[in-house]
Amino acid sequence: MKKRIFTGTFFTCICVILVCIILISGFFYRYYSSQIASSLKTNLNYIEHMVEEHGTEHLALLDTPQSICIADSEGNVILSTKGAVANDELCLEAKTSDFGISSEHLSISKKQIGVSALLSDGSVLCVFSTQHTFISLLGAMYGYIIIILAVAVLLSLLLARKLSTKILKPVYELNLTAPDKTKVYPELSPFIDKINEQNEEIRRQIQIKEAEHEEQDKMRREFTANVSHELKTPLTSISGYAEIIRDGLVQTQDIPTFAGRIYDESKRMINLVGDIIKLSQLDEKDISVKMERIDLYACCEAVLNNLQTQAKKKNVTMSLTGDHAEITGAEVIIDEIVYNICDNAVKYNKEGGQVSVTVRQCIDGVELTVTDTGIGIAKEDLEHIFERFYRADKSHSKEVGGTGLGLSIVKHGAMFHNAYVTVDSEPDKGTTIRILF
């Protein structure tokens, strides 16, 4: 920026000086030309008076730098000094207005000025003088112009350097953190206001990021605590059962029972670790999957078939209706989403309840709807059900089992596919979950 201001100021100064030199030279040249014309007119009056009084005999002996010519009324030259020849324009002006003046270029460097007057005998007296043209005047002043330009260049360099430094000094001293506290030009006020706005926006974004970071830290701490708690329970059971068997406190016929409990708790830990890994991969989007066209209706049909045994234990009826609509997604994640929603619908349903699954092609995409007639979710719990390890009915959740990560996987799986999840529920009436792909 400093370089641009310096260059602009320097060349502006040079251009202004050149224009001033040309204009001043033009004014002086015009003044010089008017003075020559005035001198010629004075000499013309003097010579005219001398010719009228004493005749033309003394003109040849007259010592003057101008050339003189007398022409008769027909334009024929009567007398001429230094080869002067009267032109028709001068003669005509003298005859019509008693005085004439004209100028013509003899060459690129010289021009001739002539004045004329009508004598009493009808003849025309003409006086001529030569002068330099404007171009030759500039050529004659060439040396002086070079000296003037050299001085002008030096002064312009110093002035441009000093001016650019002075102009930019407030900008260089500007405090970007608090620009309104720095004294600057009034013209920079919009710039200062913009910096203030950007600073405010940056501070706001930093506060938002800090809040998000704190929230993430809180969620990470809670997640770690929940994972520790969820793992500690089965590990404690496994350790207790193993210790009883090791110390021989279990009768032979009861060993299979305790071994079965150890197996169940181990399976619970495996499921928990598996869900944690899936959730972590979805969080970091660090999961290698193939995106393909999936028949969502067929996917739901396969999931319901897998849940038939679990549903029969609670006498829950499951139904599937709708369209064979296709979506683009990762089959393993879509299966996990559908399975977790339907699994919850069965687990938290009432004895003899119903689960209705609908796949529908909409204008905005493909909608999956899962409705159950289960225990429902309280209004104050709805906004938390997608949080990790959150259980709306903690006592009932322990009875039905589960890791508490199912709906978190549903949420992150939907986000992975840019899908929208909505939940409607009323206690003791049931829950409806909709996903728009």
PAMARTI-479299 format. One record per residue (C-alpha): residue number from 1; z, x, y. Coordinates in nm, 3 decimals, always signed. Last residue first. Example, Ala and Ser with C-alpha at 12.3 -4.5 7.8 and 13.67 -1.06 7.14 Angstrom:
REM residues 2
   seq        pz        px        py
     2    +0.714    +1.367    -0.106
     1    +0.780    +1.230    -0.450
***
This chain:
REM residues 437
   seq        pz        px        py
   437    +0.442    -3.410    -3.988
   436    +0.673    -3.691    -3.874
   435    +1.006    -3.690    -4.062
   434    +1.218    -4.005    -4.081
   433    +1.572    -4.033    -4.219
   432    +1.727    -4.376    -4.276
   431    +2.096    -4.413    -4.365
   430    +2.306    -4.686    -4.522
   429    +2.512    -4.993    -4.448
   428    +2.872    -4.875    -4.511
   427    +2.870    -4.673    -4.184
   426    +2.548    -4.713    -3.986
   425    +2.261    -4.465    -3.982
   424    +1.939    -4.375    -3.806
   423    +1.811    -4.014    -3.826
   422    +1.506    -3.853    -3.666
   421    +1.318    -3.535    -3.768
   420    +1.006    -3.403    -3.594
   419    +0.761    -3.159    -3.760
   418    +0.645    -2.821    -3.629
   417    +0.606    -2.701    -3.991
   416    +0.877    -2.431    -3.965
   415    +1.079    -2.673    -3.752
   414    +1.071    -2.920    -4.042
   413    +1.193    -2.651    -4.280
   412    +1.467    -2.560    -4.034
   411    +1.590    -2.919    -4.018
   410    +1.564    -2.983    -4.394
   409    +1.740    -2.651    -4.471
   408    +2.022    -2.756    -4.238
   407    +2.022    -3.094    -4.418
   406    +2.089    -2.926    -4.753
   405    +2.339    -2.664    -4.636
   404    +2.667    -2.838    -4.727
   403    +2.663    -2.664    -5.067
   402    +2.667    -2.970    -5.287
   401    +2.945    -3.146    -5.477
   400    +2.969    -3.523    -5.512
   399    +3.350    -3.533    -5.516
   398    +3.393    -3.262    -5.253
   397    +3.155    -3.452    -5.025
   396    +3.365    -3.769    -5.062
   395    +3.668    -3.592    -4.913
   394    +3.466    -3.426    -4.637
   393    +3.287    -3.738    -4.520
   392    +3.062    -3.613    -4.237
   391    +3.032    -3.267    -4.391
   390    +2.909    -2.976    -4.180
   389    +2.840    -2.667    -4.390
   388    +2.554    -2.565    -4.161
   387    +2.480    -2.803    -3.877
   386    +2.218    -3.071    -3.944
   385    +2.484    -3.345    -3.968
   384    +2.629    -3.263    -3.627
   383    +2.454    -3.513    -3.397
   382    +2.516    -3.797    -3.643
   381    +2.889    -3.734    -3.678
   380    +3.004    -3.932    -3.372
   379    +2.794    -4.230    -3.483
   378    +2.953    -4.244    -3.827
   377    +2.724    -4.179    -4.123
   376    +2.627    -4.420    -4.399
   375    +2.806    -4.494    -4.729
   374    +2.483    -4.562    -4.916
   373    +2.205    -4.818    -4.902
   372    +1.932    -4.555    -4.874
   371    +1.616    -4.510    -4.668
   370    +1.376    -4.212    -4.683
   369    +1.076    -4.223    -4.446
   368    +0.794    -3.963    -4.443
   367    +0.543    -4.001    -4.160
   366    +0.199    -3.840    -4.154
   365    +0.037    -3.768    -3.818
   364    +0.026    -3.914    -3.466
   363    -0.201    -4.207    -3.554
   362    +0.003    -4.272    -3.866
   361    -0.053    -4.223    -4.242
   360    +0.255    -4.352    -4.423
   359    +0.472    -4.211    -4.701
   358    +0.768    -4.435    -4.793
   357    +1.078    -4.356    -4.999
   356    +1.333    -4.630    -5.075
   355    +1.669    -4.542    -5.233
   354    +1.880    -4.827    -5.370
   353    +2.243    -4.882    -5.461
   352    +2.403    -4.976    -5.795
   351    +2.710    -4.763    -5.725
   350    +2.693    -4.666    -5.358
   349    +2.481    -4.385    -5.226
   348    +2.603    -4.048    -5.103
   347    +2.464    -3.850    -5.395
   346    +2.139    -4.049    -5.424
   345    +2.036    -4.031    -5.058
   344    +2.161    -3.673    -5.045
   343    +1.924    -3.580    -5.329
   342    +1.641    -3.767    -5.156
   341    +1.683    -3.567    -4.835
   340    +1.735    -3.236    -5.015
   339    +1.438    -3.291    -5.250
   338    +1.196    -3.389    -4.974
   337    +1.276    -3.080    -4.765
   336    +1.278    -2.842    -5.064
   335    +0.944    -2.975    -5.188
   334    +0.799    -2.927    -4.837
   333    +0.932    -2.568    -4.836
   332    +0.777    -2.477    -5.173
   331    +0.449    -2.650    -5.083
   330    +0.401    -2.459    -4.759
   329    +0.217    -2.684    -4.516
   328    -0.091    -2.880    -4.416
   327    -0.046    -3.254    -4.471
   326    -0.222    -3.503    -4.695
   325    -0.164    -3.878    -4.718
   324    -0.165    -4.062    -5.052
   323    -0.040    -4.376    -4.883
   322    +0.277    -4.582    -4.907
   321    +0.547    -4.674    -5.156
   320    +0.808    -4.493    -5.368
   319    +1.114    -4.659    -5.525
   318    +1.454    -4.537    -5.649
   317    +1.723    -4.754    -5.807
   316    +2.074    -4.609    -5.821
   315    +2.283    -4.677    -6.135
   314    +2.511    -4.389    -6.041
   313    +2.436    -4.190    -6.361
   312    +2.081    -4.329    -6.351
   311    +2.018    -4.158    -6.014
   310    +2.111    -3.813    -6.147
   309    +1.876    -3.854    -6.443
   308    +1.592    -3.986    -6.222
   307    +1.622    -3.701    -5.967
   306    +1.339    -3.491    -6.112
   305    +1.109    -3.797    -6.121
   304    +1.195    -3.865    -5.756
   303    +1.090    -3.510    -5.662
   302    +0.755    -3.541    -5.843
   301    +0.672    -3.871    -5.670
   300    +0.767    -3.727    -5.331
   299    +0.520    -3.439    -5.383
   298    +0.249    -3.683    -5.499
   297    +0.295    -3.888    -5.179
   296    +0.291    -3.572    -4.963
   295    -0.047    -3.462    -5.102
   294    -0.048    -3.103    -4.980
   293    -0.327    -2.906    -4.805
   292    -0.238    -2.537    -4.798
   291    -0.024    -2.278    -4.621
   290    +0.080    -2.003    -4.860
   289    +0.431    -1.871    -4.818
   288    +0.595    -1.539    -4.740
   287    +0.927    -1.613    -4.577
   286    +1.065    -1.418    -4.286
   285    +1.061    -1.702    -4.034
   284    +1.396    -1.552    -3.926
   283    +1.578    -1.884    -3.950
   282    +1.364    -2.002    -4.242
   281    +1.446    -1.685    -4.435
   280    +1.816    -1.720    -4.357
   279    +1.814    -2.083    -4.470
   278    +1.648    -1.994    -4.798
   277    +1.895    -1.707    -4.858
   276    +2.194    -1.931    -4.780
   275    +2.058    -2.201    -5.012
   274    +2.024    -1.950    -5.297
   273    +2.374    -1.815    -5.236
   272    +2.514    -2.168    -5.252
   271    +2.315    -2.256    -5.566
   270    +2.436    -1.937    -5.738
   269    +2.796    -2.009    -5.632
   268    +2.777    -2.363    -5.774
   267    +2.628    -2.225    -6.094
   266    +2.924    -1.988    -6.121
   265    +3.167    -2.277    -6.065
   264    +2.994    -2.482    -6.335
   263    +2.989    -2.189    -6.580
   262    +3.360    -2.115    -6.527
   261    +3.433    -2.486    -6.584
   260    +3.227    -2.477    -6.904
   259    +3.416    -2.168    -7.021
   258    +3.741    -2.354    -6.959
   257    +3.623    -2.645    -7.172
   256    +3.479    -2.414    -7.440
   255    +3.821    -2.236    -7.462
   254    +4.015    -2.558    -7.519
   253    +3.979    -2.559    -7.905
   252    +4.115    -2.207    -7.922
   251    +4.426    -2.288    -7.724
   250    +4.448    -2.137    -7.381
   249    +4.732    -1.912    -7.267
   248    +4.581    -1.607    -7.433
   247    +4.630    -1.384    -7.129
   246    +4.253    -1.329    -7.097
   245    +4.177    -1.702    -7.118
   244    +4.424    -1.783    -6.840
   243    +4.290    -1.495    -6.628
   242    +3.932    -1.612    -6.675
   241    +4.023    -1.964    -6.563
   240    +4.201    -1.834    -6.254
   239    +3.926    -1.587    -6.158
   238    +3.659    -1.851    -6.196
   237    +3.860    -2.098    -5.988
   236    +3.927    -1.838    -5.718
   235    +3.562    -1.741    -5.715
   234    +3.464    -2.107    -5.687
   233    +3.687    -2.155    -5.379
   232    +3.626    -1.814    -5.216
   231    +3.252    -1.865    -5.194
   230    +3.276    -2.179    -4.978
   229    +3.548    -2.024    -4.763
   228    +3.360    -1.700    -4.709
   227    +3.043    -1.892    -4.635
   226    +3.231    -2.112    -4.390
   225    +3.387    -1.813    -4.213
   224    +3.053    -1.634    -4.193
   223    +2.884    -1.949    -4.066
   222    +3.156    -2.004    -3.808
   221    +3.121    -1.646    -3.688
   220    +2.743    -1.676    -3.678
   219    +2.763    -2.013    -3.501
   218    +2.996    -1.863    -3.240
   217    +2.770    -1.560    -3.197
   216    +2.472    -1.792    -3.163
   215    +2.657    -1.999    -2.903
   214    +2.754    -1.683    -2.716
   213    +2.394    -1.566    -2.727
   212    +2.271    -1.905    -2.609
   211    +2.522    -1.897    -2.322
   210    +2.416    -1.542    -2.237
   209    +2.051    -1.645    -2.253
   208    +2.116    -1.942    -2.024
   207    +2.313    -1.723    -1.783
   206    +2.034    -1.465    -1.787
   205    +1.776    -1.739    -1.725
   204    +1.976    -1.865    -1.427
   203    +2.014    -1.512    -1.289
   202    +1.639    -1.457    -1.330
   201    +1.562    -1.791    -1.161
   200    +1.795    -1.706    -0.874
   199    +1.631    -1.365    -0.839
   198    +1.287    -1.529    -0.847
   197    +1.388    -1.771    -0.573
   196    +1.535    -1.489    -0.365
   195    +1.217    -1.284    -0.412
   194    +1.010    -1.582    -0.298
   193    +1.230    -1.631    +0.009
   192    +1.189    -1.262    +0.095
   191    +0.809    -1.291    +0.070
   190    +0.813    -1.606    +0.284
   189    +1.029    -1.416    +0.540
   188    +0.797    -1.114    +0.552
   187    +0.625    -1.230    +0.873
   186    +0.967    -1.238    +1.043
   185    +0.983    -0.860    +0.996
   184    +1.275    -0.725    +0.795
   183    +1.651    -0.684    +0.830
   182    +1.798    -0.665    +0.479
   181    +2.070    -0.914    +0.378
   180    +1.813    -1.171    +0.267
   179    +1.681    -0.922    +0.012
   178    +2.003    -0.925    -0.197
   177    +1.911    -0.770    -0.533
   176    +1.575    -0.649    -0.405
   175    +1.739    -0.453    -0.124
   174    +1.447    -0.370    +0.103
   173    +1.454    -0.013    +0.237
   172    +1.097    +0.051    +0.125
   171    +0.986    -0.278    +0.283
   170    +1.170    -0.205    +0.608
   169    +1.000    +0.141    +0.623
   168    +0.653    +0.005    +0.547
   167    +0.544    -0.055    +0.905
   166    +0.702    +0.267    +1.035
   165    +0.542    +0.481    +0.766
   164    +0.202    +0.318    +0.823
   163    +0.235    +0.368    +1.201
   162    +0.332    +0.736    +1.178
   161    +0.049    +0.818    +0.940
   160    -0.205    +0.612    +1.132
   159    -0.101    +0.766    +1.466
   158    -0.114    +1.123    +1.337
   157    -0.451    +1.071    +1.170
   156    -0.585    +0.880    +1.472
   155    -0.477    +1.160    +1.709
   154    -0.654    +1.418    +1.493
   153    -0.965    +1.204    +1.460
   152    -0.970    +1.127    +1.834
   151    -0.949    +1.498    +1.921
   150    -1.245    +1.567    +1.694
   149    -1.428    +1.263    +1.829
   148    -1.385    +1.378    +2.190
   147    -1.506    +1.729    +2.103
   146    -1.809    +1.588    +1.920
   145    -1.884    +1.355    +2.214
   144    -1.867    +1.646    +2.457
   143    -2.119    +1.841    +2.253
   142    -2.357    +1.548    +2.219
   141    -2.347    +1.456    +2.593
   140    -2.710    +1.560    +2.641
   139    -2.804    +1.372    +2.329
   138    -2.623    +1.064    +2.456
   137    -2.818    +1.088    +2.780
   136    -3.139    +1.138    +2.582
   135    -3.071    +0.811    +2.401
   134    -2.991    +0.630    +2.728
   133    -3.319    +0.745    +2.881
   132    -3.329    +1.035    +3.127
   131    -3.464    +0.980    +3.478
   130    -3.796    +1.000    +3.663
   129    -3.866    +0.903    +4.024
   128    -4.153    +0.714    +4.187
   127    -4.231    +0.599    +4.544
   126    -4.509    +0.347    +4.610
   125    -4.666    +0.249    +4.945
   124    -4.909    -0.043    +4.933
   123    -5.196    -0.097    +5.178
   122    -5.229    -0.408    +5.391
   121    -5.245    -0.226    +5.724
   120    -4.880    -0.312    +5.801
   119    -4.755    -0.147    +5.484
   118    -4.636    -0.341    +5.178
   117    -4.346    -0.174    +4.994
   116    -4.308    -0.030    +4.644
   115    -4.036    +0.104    +4.413
   114    -4.087    +0.299    +4.090
   113    -3.861    +0.406    +3.807
   112    -4.001    +0.632    +3.532
   111    -3.853    +0.689    +3.189
   110    -3.767    +0.997    +2.989
   109    -3.626    +1.088    +2.645
   108    -3.829    +0.870    +2.409
   107    -4.133    +0.914    +2.630
   106    -4.279    +0.782    +2.958
   105    -4.072    +0.469    +2.943
   104    -4.141    +0.217    +3.221
   103    -3.951    +0.090    +3.524
   102    -4.036    -0.152    +3.803
   101    -3.946    -0.235    +4.164
   100    -4.129    -0.429    +4.432
    99    -4.086    -0.510    +4.799
    98    -4.293    -0.711    +5.054
    97    -4.242    -1.023    +4.836
    96    -4.595    -1.119    +4.725
    95    -4.790    -0.805    +4.824
    94    -4.516    -0.564    +4.715
    93    -4.472    -0.747    +4.383
    92    -4.848    -0.729    +4.314
    91    -4.870    -0.361    +4.397
    90    -4.570    -0.273    +4.181
    89    -4.709    -0.466    +3.883
    88    -5.062    -0.325    +3.924
    87    -4.947    +0.035    +3.886
    86    -4.961    +0.299    +4.160
    85    -5.047    +0.645    +4.032
    84    -4.841    +0.957    +4.106
    83    -5.006    +1.289    +4.026
    82    -4.747    +1.504    +4.203
    81    -4.847    +1.351    +4.537
    80    -5.101    +1.070    +4.579
    79    -5.306    +0.931    +4.867
    78    -5.567    +0.657    +4.895
    77    -5.547    +0.529    +4.539
    76    -5.755    +0.216    +4.485
    75    -5.558    -0.102    +4.423
    74    -5.792    -0.332    +4.618
    73    -5.544    -0.367    +4.908
    72    -5.532    +0.009    +4.940
    71    -5.307    +0.237    +4.737
    70    -5.054    +0.490    +4.862
    69    -4.867    +0.712    +4.608
    68    -4.557    +0.924    +4.639
    67    -4.371    +1.139    +4.382
    66    -3.996    +1.192    +4.416
    65    -3.833    +1.535    +4.428
    64    -3.892    +1.551    +4.808
    63    -4.033    +1.818    +5.043
    62    -4.293    +1.634    +5.259
    61    -4.600    +1.851    +5.326
    60    -4.839    +1.614    +5.149
    59    -4.684    +1.322    +5.335
    58    -4.743    +1.477    +5.682
    57    -5.096    +1.346    +5.733
    56    -5.012    +0.992    +5.620
    55    -4.964    +0.833    +5.962
    54    -4.707    +0.919    +6.226
    53    -4.522    +0.597    +6.308
    52    -4.611    +0.362    +6.019
    51    -4.618    +0.650    +5.772
    50    -4.275    +0.776    +5.886
    49    -4.122    +0.427    +5.871
    48    -4.255    +0.374    +5.516
    47    -4.131    +0.720    +5.416
    46    -3.777    +0.637    +5.532
    45    -3.779    +0.290    +5.380
    44    -3.906    +0.429    +5.048
    43    -3.644    +0.707    +5.058
    42    -3.369    +0.443    +5.086
    41    -3.526    +0.236    +4.807
    40    -3.550    +0.543    +4.585
    39    -3.184    +0.622    +4.647
    38    -3.085    +0.266    +4.555
    37    -3.295    +0.283    +4.236
    36    -3.137    +0.618    +4.147
    35    -2.790    +0.470    +4.208
    34    -2.870    +0.166    +3.994
    33    -2.982    +0.393    +3.710
    32    -2.660    +0.601    +3.728
    31    -2.448    +0.283    +3.725
    30    -2.636    +0.158    +3.420
    29    -2.595    +0.496    +3.253
    28    -2.224    +0.499    +3.337
    27    -2.179    +0.150    +3.188
    26    -2.373    +0.247    +2.875
    25    -2.176    +0.568    +2.832
    24    -1.854    +0.367    +2.864
    23    -1.978    +0.119    +2.603
    22    -2.090    +0.391    +2.360
    21    -1.767    +0.590    +2.396
    20    -1.557    +0.272    +2.364
    19    -1.742    +0.172    +2.046
    18    -1.683    +0.516    +1.899
    17    -1.313    +0.505    +1.994
    16    -1.267    +0.158    +1.840
    15    -1.441    +0.271    +1.519
    14    -1.221    +0.582    +1.491
    13    -0.902    +0.381    +1.552
    12    -1.001    +0.120    +1.293
    11    -1.084    +0.398    +1.046
    10    -0.735    +0.545    +1.078
     9    -0.548    +0.213    +1.073
     8    -0.728    +0.094    +0.759
     7    -0.680    +0.426    +0.580
     6    -0.308    +0.443    +0.663
     5    -0.250    +0.078    +0.573
     4    -0.436    +0.125    +0.243
     3    -0.250    +0.447    +0.163
     2    +0.086    +0.284    +0.237
     1    +0.000    +0.000    +0.000
***
